[in-house]
C-alpha cells in the first residue's frame, strides 16, 4: 500500500426523501420479518436467541463497517485494527448465520426466508447509516457537497 499524494474530490449528494424512506422501510421490513419468523418458529428458545443475537450483531457490524469505510473515504483516521475488526465482524455474522441455517432442521423455504430477511436487514442498515451521515453534512438545502479526501490509500 502506498500513500496517494494527490488530492481527490468526491461529491456527496444529499439523499432524496424517496431513498431515505425506502431505506428505512427495507430495514423495518427486514428486521420485522426476521423477528416475526422467530416469534412464530417452532424451535427452542435458545435457538431463537442465537438467531436474534446474530441479527443484532450483524446490524451493529454493518453500521460500524459503513462508518469506518466512510471515515477512510473522508480522510478521517481509522486504525487498521478497527477497520479489520469491522470487516471481520460482518464476515463472522454471515458465517454464523450460514452455519446456523445449514445445521438447522428447518425446511429449505424457512432457511431461505431467514437468509433473505437477514441480508435485507444488513443492506438496509448500511443504507440508513449512509443516509444519516449524508444528511448530517447538510445544515441547509444545498444539493451537493464536495468532500476532500486528504489521505487516500490504495
N, CA, C and O of each residue as an XYZ file, in Angstrom:
616
protein
N       0.843     -1.187      0.000
C       0.000      0.000      0.000
C       0.886      1.248      0.000
O       1.928      1.280      0.655
N       0.476      2.231     -0.713
C       1.236      3.458     -0.757
C       0.318      4.643     -0.552
O      -0.887      4.569     -0.792
N       0.900      5.716     -0.112
C       0.160      6.956      0.125
C      -0.050      7.668     -1.204
O       0.902      7.886     -1.953
N      -1.267      8.022     -1.490
C      -1.583      8.759     -2.699
C      -1.380     10.245     -2.403
O      -2.062     10.799     -1.541
N      -0.453     10.895     -3.104
C      -0.089     12.271     -2.779
C      -0.979     13.328     -3.410
O      -0.915     14.487     -3.000
N      -1.796     12.985     -4.379
C      -2.676     13.988     -4.968
C      -4.015     14.006     -4.228
O      -4.432     13.009     -3.637
N      -4.658     15.133     -4.275
C      -5.931     15.303     -3.587
C      -7.055     14.786     -4.468
O      -7.090     15.024     -5.675
N      -7.963     14.081     -3.836
C      -9.081     13.501     -4.565
C     -10.366     14.161     -4.059
O     -10.535     14.341     -2.854
N     -11.259     14.516     -4.961
C     -12.520     15.145     -4.574
C     -13.671     14.192     -4.869
O     -13.760     13.614     -5.952
N     -14.529     14.042     -3.903
C     -15.722     13.217     -4.060
C     -16.929     14.102     -3.813
O     -16.943     14.890     -2.867
N     -17.928     13.977     -4.648
C     -19.152     14.745     -4.443
C     -20.145     13.866     -3.708
O     -20.447     12.750     -4.132
N     -20.641     14.380     -2.614
C     -21.639     13.673     -1.834
C     -22.950     14.422     -1.999
O     -23.077     15.580     -1.600
N     -23.912     13.747     -2.589
C     -25.206     14.371     -2.809
C     -26.128     14.082     -1.636
O     -26.048     13.031     -1.000
N     -26.991     15.027     -1.372
C     -27.985     14.843     -0.324
C     -28.954     13.749     -0.776
O     -29.475     13.808     -1.890
N     -29.199     12.748      0.082
C     -30.120     11.682     -0.327
C     -31.550     12.212     -0.473
O     -31.977     13.108      0.255
N     -32.259     11.647     -1.415
C     -33.642     12.076     -1.640
C     -34.551     11.492     -0.564
O     -34.211     10.502      0.084
N     -35.682     12.104     -0.389
C     -36.664     11.603      0.566
C     -37.116     10.189      0.225
O     -37.364      9.371      1.111
N     -37.218      9.914     -1.078
C     -37.636      8.573     -1.505
C     -36.608      7.517     -1.112
O     -36.973      6.436     -0.649
N     -35.320      7.827     -1.294
C     -34.277      6.868     -0.929
C     -34.207      6.684      0.587
O     -34.010      5.570      1.073
N     -34.366      7.759      1.316
C     -34.365      7.669      2.780
C     -35.539      6.803      3.245
O     -35.374      5.907      4.073
N     -36.712      7.083      2.705
C     -37.889      6.296      3.068
C     -37.761      4.836      2.689
O     -38.114      3.953      3.471
N     -37.258      4.578      1.496
C     -37.078      3.191      1.043
C     -36.071      2.456      1.912
O     -36.246      1.272      2.202
N     -35.019      3.147      2.328
C     -34.003      2.523      3.186
C     -34.579      2.147      4.543
O     -34.370      1.034      5.026
N     -35.306      3.079      5.157
C     -35.931      2.793      6.450
C     -36.980      1.691      6.318
O     -37.069      0.811      7.174
N     -37.765      1.737      5.258
C     -38.787      0.720      5.043
C     -38.156     -0.661      4.869
O     -38.642     -1.642      5.433
N     -37.078     -0.740      4.091
C     -36.380     -2.014      3.905
C     -35.820     -2.523      5.233
O     -35.879     -3.719      5.517
N     -35.275     -1.611      6.046
C     -34.734     -2.013      7.350
C     -35.837     -2.546      8.252
O     -35.678     -3.594      8.878
N     -36.945     -1.835      8.320
C     -38.053     -2.268      9.171
C     -38.669     -3.580      8.677
O     -39.020     -4.444      9.481
N     -38.797     -3.727      7.364
C     -39.342     -4.964      6.811
C     -38.396     -6.132      7.079
O     -38.838     -7.207      7.486
N     -37.103     -5.930      6.855
C     -36.125     -6.991      7.077
C     -36.085     -7.449      8.523
O     -36.166     -8.645      8.804
N     -35.961     -6.502      9.441
C     -35.913     -6.844     10.867
C     -37.256     -7.400     11.319
O     -37.316     -8.405     12.027
N     -38.328     -6.741     10.905
C     -39.664     -7.186     11.304
C     -39.963     -8.595     10.834
O     -40.455     -9.417     11.607
N     -39.671     -8.885      9.577
C     -39.919    -10.235      9.048
C     -39.091    -11.263      9.794
O     -39.594    -12.328     10.153
N     -37.830    -10.954     10.028
C     -36.954    -11.877     10.748
C     -37.510    -12.160     12.145
O     -37.568    -13.314     12.569
N     -37.919    -11.105     12.859
C     -38.425    -11.268     14.224
C     -39.778    -11.974     14.267
O     -40.019    -12.793     15.154
N     -40.653    -11.669     13.329
C     -41.941    -12.368     13.266
C     -41.698    -13.847     12.975
O     -42.353    -14.718     13.547
N     -40.752    -14.119     12.080
C     -40.397    -15.502     11.794
C     -39.887    -16.223     13.031
O     -40.255    -17.370     13.284
N     -39.045    -15.557     13.798
C     -38.540    -16.163     15.034
C     -39.670    -16.388     16.042
O     -39.744    -17.436     16.684
N     -40.539    -15.398     16.169
C     -41.641    -15.491     17.128
C     -42.522    -16.699     16.824
O     -42.939    -17.418     17.732
N     -42.800    -16.915     15.548
C     -43.697    -17.995     15.135
C     -42.999    -19.335     14.908
O     -43.664    -20.344     14.674
N     -41.683    -19.355     14.975
C     -40.929    -20.576     14.679
C     -41.115    -21.619     15.771
O     -41.261    -21.311     16.954
N     -41.103    -22.848     15.323
C     -41.172    -23.969     16.266
C     -39.748    -24.450     16.517
O     -39.309    -25.467     15.980
N     -39.047    -23.694     17.342
C     -37.685    -24.040     17.728
C     -37.494    -23.672     19.189
O     -38.294    -22.933     19.764
N     -36.445    -24.185     19.775
C     -36.186    -23.920     21.186
C     -35.845    -22.447     21.388
O     -35.376    -21.766     20.476
N     -36.090    -21.980     22.600
C     -35.831    -20.575     22.923
C     -34.353    -20.245     22.726
O     -34.018    -19.155     22.262
N     -33.473    -21.176     23.073
C     -32.040    -20.894     22.916
C     -31.667    -20.753     21.434
O     -30.770    -19.981     21.095
N     -32.344    -21.488     20.557
C     -32.090    -21.364     19.128
C     -32.606    -20.019     18.619
O     -31.958    -19.367     17.800
N     -33.771    -19.614     19.107
C     -34.290    -18.295     18.751
C     -33.333    -17.208     19.230
O     -33.091    -16.228     18.524
N     -32.796    -17.384     20.421
C     -31.829    -16.429     20.968
C     -30.574    -16.335     20.129
O     -30.021    -15.251     19.942
N     -30.124    -17.472     19.622
C     -28.942    -17.495     18.755
C     -29.190    -16.648     17.512
O     -28.378    -15.783     17.183
N     -30.298    -16.884     16.820
C     -30.583    -16.142     15.592
C     -30.808    -14.661     15.867
O     -30.377    -13.812     15.087
N     -31.474    -14.349     16.965
C     -31.688    -12.950     17.331
C     -30.355    -12.249     17.597
O     -30.132    -11.131     17.134
N     -29.476    -12.910     18.341
C     -28.178    -12.329     18.667
C     -27.330    -12.122     17.418
O     -26.666    -11.095     17.278
N     -27.350    -13.095     16.513
C     -26.595    -12.952     15.263
C     -27.138    -11.775     14.459
O     -26.356    -11.020     13.880
N     -28.454    -11.600     14.408
C     -29.028    -10.462     13.692
C     -28.582     -9.139     14.313
O     -28.165     -8.230     13.595
N     -28.665     -9.024     15.631
C     -28.278     -7.772     16.288
C     -26.791     -7.474     16.078
O     -26.410     -6.330     15.831
N     -25.958     -8.512     16.178
C     -24.521     -8.351     15.942
C     -24.270     -7.927     14.493
O     -23.410     -7.085     14.234
N     -25.003     -8.495     13.568
C     -24.847     -8.146     12.149
C     -25.229     -6.687     11.899
O     -24.549     -5.985     11.150
N     -26.307     -6.236     12.520
C     -26.728     -4.846     12.340
C     -25.673     -3.883     12.874
O     -25.347     -2.888     12.227
N     -25.143     -4.183     14.051
C     -24.087     -3.342     14.614
C     -22.838     -3.382     13.738
O     -22.232     -2.347     13.462
N     -22.461     -4.580     13.306
C     -21.256     -4.738     12.484
C     -21.374     -3.993     11.159
O     -20.415     -3.365     10.710
N     -22.537     -4.062     10.539
C     -22.706     -3.405      9.239
C     -22.650     -1.889      9.368
O     -22.082     -1.213      8.510
N     -23.233     -1.355     10.426
C     -23.170      0.098     10.651
C     -21.732      0.512     10.950
O     -21.260      1.532     10.449
N     -21.046     -0.270     11.759
C     -19.653      0.025     12.095
C     -18.762     -0.041     10.858
O     -17.876      0.795     10.681
N     -18.995     -1.024     10.012
C     -18.219     -1.140      8.781
C     -18.477      0.047      7.861
O     -17.540      0.620      7.305
N     -19.736      0.413      7.702
C     -20.066      1.550      6.837
C     -19.392      2.816      7.358
O     -18.858      3.609      6.583
N     -19.423      2.995      8.665
C     -18.815      4.183      9.259
C     -17.308      4.202      9.040
O     -16.750      5.241      8.687
N     -16.651      3.088      9.241
C     -15.192      3.079      9.084
C     -14.783      3.243      7.618
O     -13.794      3.915      7.325
N     -15.529      2.640      6.702
C     -15.237      2.820      5.275
C     -15.432      4.288      4.894
O     -14.609      4.863      4.181
N     -16.500      4.880      5.362
C     -16.790      6.285      5.058
C     -15.753      7.208      5.697
O     -15.322      8.181      5.078
N     -15.353      6.907      6.927
C     -14.315      7.708      7.579
C     -13.035      7.716      6.750
O     -12.430      8.766      6.534
N     -12.631      6.536      6.291
C     -11.423      6.452      5.463
C     -11.591      7.257      4.185
O     -10.666      7.950      3.761
N     -12.759      7.172      3.568
C     -13.033      7.906      2.337
C     -12.907      9.412      2.556
O     -12.413     10.130      1.687
N     -13.351      9.882      3.707
C     -13.334     11.310      4.008
C     -12.030     11.775      4.646
O     -11.902     12.942      5.016
N     -11.062     10.868      4.777
C      -9.776     11.258      5.336
C      -9.752     11.306      6.851
O      -8.806     11.840      7.432
N     -10.762     10.767      7.503
C     -10.788     10.700      8.960
C      -9.997      9.462      9.368
O     -10.249      8.374      8.849
N      -9.057      9.607     10.277
C      -8.211      8.462     10.632
C      -9.016      7.288     11.205
O      -9.873      7.460     12.073
N      -8.716      6.107     10.697
C      -9.298      4.861     11.187
C      -8.130      3.911     11.395
O      -7.340      3.682     10.478
N      -8.019      3.364     12.586
C      -6.909      2.447     12.824
C      -7.104      1.175     12.015
O      -8.229      0.742     11.763
N      -6.003      0.598     11.621
C      -6.046     -0.627     10.840
C      -6.736     -1.759     11.579
O      -7.453     -2.557     10.976
N      -6.516     -1.826     12.888
C      -7.120     -2.901     13.676
C      -8.641     -2.761     13.715
O      -9.360     -3.756     13.626
N      -9.127     -1.537     13.846
C     -10.583     -1.345     13.873
C     -11.192     -1.642     12.508
O     -12.248     -2.268     12.416
N     -10.535     -1.199     11.466
C     -11.009     -1.446     10.102
C     -11.086     -2.953      9.833
O     -12.077     -3.446      9.296
N     -10.037     -3.668     10.209
C     -10.016     -5.129     10.039
C     -11.074     -5.794     10.911
O     -11.706     -6.765     10.494
N     -11.264     -5.279     12.104
C     -12.278     -5.822     13.009
C     -13.684     -5.623     12.450
O     -14.534     -6.504     12.579
N     -13.928     -4.485     11.839
C     -15.242     -4.220     11.241
C     -15.515     -5.207     10.115
O     -16.604     -5.777     10.039
N     -14.538     -5.412      9.242
C     -14.706     -6.375      8.149
C     -14.843     -7.796      8.690
O     -15.670     -8.572      8.212
N     -14.030     -8.130      9.687
C     -14.092     -9.474     10.284
C     -15.443     -9.721     10.943
O     -15.993    -10.818     10.844
N     -15.968     -8.724     11.603
C     -17.243     -8.866     12.303
C     -18.388     -9.139     11.341
O     -19.211    -10.018     11.594
N     -18.449     -8.402     10.249
C     -19.547     -8.628      9.302
C     -19.397     -9.995      8.646
O     -20.388    -10.690      8.420
N     -18.156    -10.383      8.341
C     -17.929    -11.720      7.769
C     -18.315    -12.806      8.777
O     -18.894    -13.826      8.404
N     -17.996    -12.587     10.037
C     -18.332    -13.560     11.080
C     -19.839    -13.705     11.247
O     -20.334    -14.819     11.421
N     -20.569    -12.606     11.196
C     -22.024    -12.704     11.351
C     -22.642    -13.491     10.201
O     -23.561    -14.283     10.408
N     -22.139    -13.272      8.993
C     -22.659    -14.025      7.853
C     -22.305    -15.501      7.994
O     -23.130    -16.372      7.720
N     -21.081    -15.778      8.420
C     -20.666    -17.165      8.644
C     -21.507    -17.829      9.732
O     -21.899    -18.986      9.586
N     -21.787    -17.114     10.817
C     -22.617    -17.657     11.894
C     -24.041    -17.939     11.411
O     -24.630    -18.956     11.774
N     -24.590    -17.041     10.596
C     -25.940    -17.259     10.082
C     -25.960    -18.450      9.135
O     -26.845    -19.300      9.231
N     -25.004    -18.522      8.228
C     -24.931    -19.650      7.293
C     -24.767    -20.959      8.056
O     -25.438    -21.946      7.754
N     -23.894    -20.968      9.023
C     -23.661    -22.177      9.822
C     -24.915    -22.586     10.589
O     -25.272    -23.764     10.623
N     -25.580    -21.611     11.203
C     -26.806    -21.903     11.940
C     -27.889    -22.464     11.041
O     -28.554    -23.438     11.392
N     -28.066    -21.852      9.887
C     -29.094    -22.326      8.959
C     -28.726    -23.673      8.350
O     -29.586    -24.537      8.179
N     -27.462    -23.850      8.027
C     -27.002    -25.104      7.437
C     -27.272    -26.284      8.373
O     -27.683    -27.357      7.931
N     -27.038    -26.073      9.661
C     -27.158    -27.151     10.646
C     -28.537    -27.250     11.287
O     -28.753    -28.099     12.152
N     -29.459    -26.408     10.883
C     -30.792    -26.451     11.486
C     -31.659    -27.510     10.804
O     -31.330    -28.010      9.729
N     -32.750    -27.828     11.446
C     -33.685    -28.817     10.903
C     -34.892    -28.144     10.252
O     -35.951    -28.755     10.104
N     -34.721    -26.888      9.866
C     -35.817    -26.159      9.227
C     -36.002    -26.629      7.790
O     -35.115    -27.236      7.189
N     -37.176    -26.332      7.265
C     -37.443    -26.567      5.844
C     -36.570    -25.613      5.023
O     -36.167    -24.556      5.510
N     -36.284    -25.990      3.788
C     -35.466    -25.150      2.917
C     -36.093    -23.770      2.720
O     -35.380    -22.766      2.692
N     -37.394    -23.713      2.587
C     -38.070    -22.426      2.391
C     -37.913    -21.536      3.622
O     -37.778    -20.319      3.494
N     -37.929    -22.131      4.804
C     -37.738    -21.372      6.036
C     -36.309    -20.837      6.119
O     -36.091    -19.692      6.516
N     -35.353    -21.660      5.750
C     -33.954    -21.227      5.740
C     -33.774    -20.057      4.776
O     -33.097    -19.079      5.094
N     -34.381    -20.164      3.609
C     -34.303    -19.078      2.637
C     -34.925    -17.794      3.153
O     -34.398    -16.705      2.924
N     -36.046    -17.920      3.850
C     -36.711    -16.759      4.441
C     -35.781    -16.037      5.406
O     -35.631    -14.817      5.333
N     -35.148    -16.793      6.319
C     -34.242    -16.176      7.293
C     -33.022    -15.571      6.606
O     -32.575    -14.487      6.979
N     -32.486    -16.261      5.610
C     -31.310    -15.741      4.903
C     -31.634    -14.423      4.203
O     -30.867    -13.465      4.301
N     -32.756    -14.368      3.502
C     -33.112    -13.153      2.761
C     -33.443    -12.003      3.701
O     -33.003    -10.877      3.471
N     -34.204    -12.263      4.749
C     -34.535    -11.162      5.676
C     -33.286    -10.686      6.419
O     -33.172     -9.504      6.743
N     -32.349    -11.600      6.692
C     -31.077    -11.240      7.327
C     -30.266    -10.331      6.403
O     -29.803     -9.272      6.826
N     -30.092    -10.738      5.149
C     -29.318     -9.943      4.204
C     -29.980     -8.605      3.895
O     -29.295     -7.594      3.740
N     -31.318     -8.595      3.805
C     -32.040     -7.337      3.608
C     -31.785     -6.383      4.770
O     -31.574     -5.188      4.562
N     -31.804     -6.905      5.976
C     -31.569     -6.085      7.164
C     -30.167     -5.483      7.163
O     -29.992     -4.309      7.489
N     -29.170     -6.287      6.798
C     -27.792     -5.783      6.752
C     -27.664     -4.682      5.695
O     -27.131     -3.606      5.967
N     -28.155     -4.962      4.502
C     -28.073     -3.978      3.429
C     -28.776     -2.680      3.823
O     -28.234     -1.590      3.642
N     -29.972     -2.808      4.355
C     -30.753     -1.621      4.710
C     -30.095     -0.833      5.836
O     -30.153      0.396      5.836
N     -29.471     -1.514      6.795
C     -28.811     -0.788      7.884
C     -27.641      0.034      7.350
O     -27.373      1.129      7.846
N     -26.949     -0.484      6.347
C     -25.862      0.273      5.720
C     -26.424      1.501      5.003
O     -25.861      2.591      5.100
N     -27.527      1.326      4.288
C     -28.144      2.450      3.574
C     -28.660      3.511      4.544
O     -28.488      4.706      4.304
N     -29.284      3.087      5.627
C     -29.793      4.044      6.626
C     -28.630      4.806      7.255
O     -28.716      6.021      7.435
N     -27.548      4.113      7.591
C     -26.373      4.773      8.170
C     -25.771      5.768      7.184
O     -25.387      6.872      7.570
N     -25.689      5.383      5.914
C     -25.162      6.285      4.892
C     -26.030      7.532      4.786
O     -25.515      8.650      4.753
N     -27.339      7.342      4.733
C     -28.251      8.486      4.642
C     -28.129      9.392      5.849
O     -28.118     10.615      5.712
N     -28.037      8.806      7.025
C     -27.910      9.583      8.263
C     -26.644     10.426      8.222
O     -26.651     11.600      8.593
N     -25.569      9.818      7.771
C     -24.303     10.539      7.697
C     -24.348     11.620      6.618
O     -23.856     12.728      6.830
N     -24.931     11.304      5.470
C     -25.030     12.298      4.403
C     -25.872     13.494      4.839
O     -25.508     14.640      4.573
N     -26.983     13.235      5.500
C     -27.855     14.328      5.944
C     -27.185     15.215      6.983
O     -27.471     16.410      7.056
N     -26.300     14.643      7.786
C     -25.597     15.425      8.803
C     -24.672     16.462      8.171
O     -24.311     17.442      8.821
N     -24.285     16.260      6.919
C     -23.409     17.200      6.215
C     -24.159     18.414      5.688
O     -23.540     19.392      5.267
N     -25.494     18.359      5.710
C     -26.305     19.403      5.095
C     -27.102     20.198      6.122
O     -28.256     19.873      6.401
N     -26.495     21.232      6.681
C     -27.256     22.071      7.608
C     -28.296     22.917      6.885
O     -29.242     23.404      7.505
N     -28.128     23.093      5.584
C     -29.099     23.849      4.779
C     -29.529     22.986      3.601
O     -29.316     21.774      3.626
N     -30.111     23.558      2.600
C     -30.668     22.784      1.491
C     -29.765     22.684      0.267
O     -30.274     22.530     -0.843
N     -28.437     22.766      0.425
C     -27.542     22.573     -0.715
C     -27.737     21.169     -1.265
O     -27.961     20.229     -0.503
N     -27.656     21.022     -2.566
C     -27.908     19.716     -3.175
C     -26.671     18.833     -3.267
O     -26.809     17.616     -3.391
N     -25.488     19.389     -3.211
C     -24.307     18.537     -3.167
C     -23.188     19.251     -2.436
O     -23.187     20.475     -2.305
N     -22.254     18.478     -1.973
C     -21.167     18.984     -1.158
C     -19.895     18.308     -1.631
O     -19.895     17.104     -1.888
N     -18.810     19.060     -1.751
C     -17.550     18.456     -2.128
C     -16.779     18.128     -0.873
O     -16.617     18.969      0.011
N     -16.306     16.901     -0.803
C     -15.536     16.436      0.333
C     -14.128     16.156     -0.156
O     -13.939     15.467     -1.158
N     -13.155     16.678      0.538
C     -11.770     16.462      0.145
C     -11.238     15.235      0.859
O     -11.347     15.127      2.080
N     -10.673     14.324      0.116
C     -10.075     13.120      0.676
C      -8.574     13.360      0.740
O      -7.884     13.233     -0.271
N      -8.056     13.706      1.924
C      -6.657     14.087      2.073
C      -5.722     12.878      2.102
O      -4.621     12.938      1.555
N      -6.138     11.806      2.721
C      -5.235     10.673      2.930
C      -5.709      9.442      2.188
O      -5.850      8.377      2.790
N      -5.954      9.560      0.919
C      -6.446      8.429      0.132
C      -5.351      7.379      0.014
O      -4.192      7.694     -0.260
N      -5.742      6.119      0.227
C      -4.800      4.999      0.103
C      -5.380      4.016     -0.889
O      -6.597      3.906     -1.036
N      -4.512      3.313     -1.560
C      -4.956      2.247     -2.464
C      -4.483      0.941     -1.935
O      -4.742     -0.100     -2.539
